[in-house]
Amino acid sequence: MKLSWEIDKNVISRLYVNGNNIIYPWGFETADSSAFFSLEDGIGWRYKSIKEEFEYNNSMFKANIITKMNEGKWALEIVDEINNENEVIRMVKAECLEDTNFMDFVMRFRFKKEWFNYARISDKTIYHKKSNIYHQYPVDLVQLIGNKLDLNVSIIDSIVPAKMEPVMYVRDSGDEWVVHVRMLPKIYDKEVIKICTKWAQTRPLPQWLTNILLKNKKLKKYLWYRGELSPSTKGIFLKIFNPSAYPMTSIKKGTKLMWKVRTKLNEKRNNH
């Protein structure tokens, strides 16, 4: 197997197996109540880049970034490498430079559906139906199985703050498989309702209004991670507003968060 990549817009944009690209751009992302940061250039909103340094070659990608979010500030270190002929190792580490709110802390992978027939997570088999549902579990492994190629995305090291919990998910979105390695609030300090549409760019409702709405237990149950558990936007209201509620956790200055993840590919031989 010959593995190679292209770096574009600050991320691994193509990953070639024997000359065939099997991915859409990978990356890193995180959010607070209103700001969304993506490592991929041109994506994200309501944050300020203070420092950006990038370095890469045929087998190594490094980044050092300092970002001011609406509700915090952090320094980010990224090291991605093609480890051998069939592995990509990715590491992302953040240090909070001030108290910071997190909705999540995500290492992102995207794979072309045409290469993989189904996914495996937590002993469950997921077939691609374009449902965009998040099949999320507290596991350290997601597998994608194809006719010519299998792969494992596995957590090999992490630093997870006590107020957060580690999970992985796989979802069948459009013509791709999306895999996230993710930290989510376990103990949270506030709740927000975000308007998850392109025009709103996940802007939150005013906090006083959110606090009133989420006192209704039935409404809170309906809105809680609604965009992940039930992503349908049928109907005028959902198309225009598409609300979802999320918890936010406040992480203290000096705290570190880290993922180190291996993508290991297995080429199948003698296919007929």
KAVENZI-V499852 format. One record per backbone hydrogen bond with DSSP energy under -0.5 kcal/mol. NH is the residue of the N-H (numbers start at 1). CO is the residue of the C=O. Records with the same first field share a line. If there is no record, write none. Layout:
# KAVENZI-V499852
NH->CO, CO
This chain:
# KAVENZI-V499852
3->1
4->16
6->14
8->11
11->8
13->6, 11
14->6
16->4
17->20
18->2, 16
20->17
21->19
22->15
24->110
26->12
27->108
29->106
30->37
31->104
32->35
36->45
37->30
38->43
39->28
41->9
43->40
45->36
48->68
50->48, 66
51->66
53->64
55->62
57->60
61->80
62->55
63->78
64->53
65->76
66->51
67->74
68->48
69->67, 72
72->69
73->98
74->67
75->95
76->65
77->93
78->63
79->91
80->61
81->89
82->59
83->81, 87
84->87
87->84
88->263
89->81
90->261
91->79
92->259
93->77
94->257
95->75
96->255
97->73
98->73
100->251
101->71
102->249
103->31
104->31
105->183
106->29
107->181
108->27, 106
109->179
111->177
112->22
113->175
115->112
116->113
117->145
118->145
119->126
120->143
121->124
124->121
126->119
127->125
128->117
129->127
132->172
134->228
135->133, 170
136->134
137->168
139->137
142->153
143->120
144->151
145->118
146->149
150->266
151->144
152->264
153->142
154->152, 262
155->140
156->260
157->260
159->258
161->159
164->161
165->184
167->182
168->137
169->180
170->135
171->178
173->171, 176
174->172
176->173
177->111
178->171
179->109
180->169
181->107
182->167, 180
183->105
184->165
185->103
186->163
187->163
189->248
190->248
192->246
194->192, 244
195->203
196->194, 242
197->195
201->197
202->195, 197
203->195, 200
205->193
209->206
210->206
211->207
212->208
213->209
214->210
215->212
216->213
217->215
220->216
221->217
222->218
223->219
224->220
225->245
226->223
228->225
229->225
230->226
239->235
240->236
241->237
242->237
244->194
245->223
246->192
248->190
249->102
251->100, 249
254->96
255->252
257->94
258->159
259->92
260->157
261->90
262->154
263->88
264->152, 262
265->86, 263
266->150
268->148
